[in-house]
Structures are given as C-alpha cells and as structure tokens.
Amino acid sequence: MSNRRQLTAIIEEEATGYVALCPEFDIASQGDTVEEAKANLVEALELFFECADATEVEGRLRRNVYVTHVEVAIG
C-alpha cells in the first residue's frame, strides 16, 4: 500500500492552456484543460517522488505554504 500526501495545486489559465503548480515542491506541469493540467501535475509529482531520494524531497519541501485572498484598493 502506498503513502498518500495532500499537496497544493495552483492552476492558472494561459494563452495556450493551463499551467498547474505545486508550490510545496516547486513542480509544475500543463495541459489543455484544468483537468488535464491537474492530472499532469499529479503525474509529475509522482515521478518526482519515485525518483528523488529522501534528502532531495526534504530539501525541496516548502513547509509553510499559505493560500489566501487579499483585498487591495485599486484606482
């Protein structure tokens, strides 16, 4: 049985599709749709965890990632 880990995915629309980023490990992928970008990010993360040793995983991990909204004055 494999371990599971909950990570953050930030997905942004760009001119030619969508880019998905996992800020905890600074790993990104892309796709033509949100779902494809997300699936490709999962695949990229799984490949990273397959290939990286524990030292590399620990060295890349950003433990304090916060996703929130801010309100700013414009105009």
C-alpha positions in Angstrom: 0.0 0.0 0.0 1.4 3.4 -1.0 1.5 6.5 1.2 -0.6 9.5 0.2 0.2 13.2 0.7 -2.1 16.2 0.4 -0.4 19.0 -1.6 -1.5 22.3 -3.0 -2.2 22.8 -6.8 -2.5 26.3 -8.2 -3.9 26.2 -11.7 -3.8 29.3 -14.0 -5.2 29.8 -17.5 -2.6 30.9 -20.0 -2.9 31.8 -23.7 -2.4 28.2 -24.9 -4.0 26.2 -22.0 -3.5 25.8 -18.3 -0.4 25.7 -16.0 -0.5 23.8 -12.7 2.0 24.4 -9.9 2.6 22.7 -6.7 4.3 25.4 -4.5 5.4 22.9 -1.8 7.9 21.4 -4.2 8.1 24.0 -7.0 7.0 21.4 -9.6 4.8 22.5 -12.5 3.0 20.9 -15.4 0.5 22.0 -18.1 -2.5 20.8 -20.1 -5.2 21.9 -22.5 -7.8 21.9 -19.7 -7.9 22.3 -16.0 -8.4 18.6 -15.5 -5.5 17.7 -17.8 -3.2 20.2 -16.1 -4.1 18.8 -12.7 -3.6 15.2 -13.9 -0.3 16.1 -15.5 0.8 17.7 -12.2 -0.1 14.6 -10.3 2.0 12.6 -12.7 4.9 14.9 -12.4 4.8 14.8 -8.6 4.5 11.0 -8.6 7.5 10.7 -10.9 9.5 13.1 -8.6 8.7 11.0 -5.5 9.6 7.8 -7.4 13.0 9.2 -8.5 14.1 11.5 -5.6 15.8 10.2 -2.5 14.6 11.3 0.9 17.3 14.1 1.1 16.1 15.7 -2.1 12.5 15.5 -1.1 13.3 17.1 2.3 15.5 19.7 0.7 12.8 20.9 -1.8 9.9 20.8 0.6 8.5 24.2 1.5 6.6 23.5 4.7 4.8 26.8 5.1 2.7 27.5 2.0 -0.4 29.5 2.6 -3.2 30.1 0.0 -5.4 33.1 0.9 -7.1 36.1 -0.6 -6.1 39.7 0.0 -8.1 42.9 -0.6 -6.4 45.8 -2.2 -7.5 49.3 -3.2 -7.5 49.9 -6.9 -7.9 53.1 -8.8 
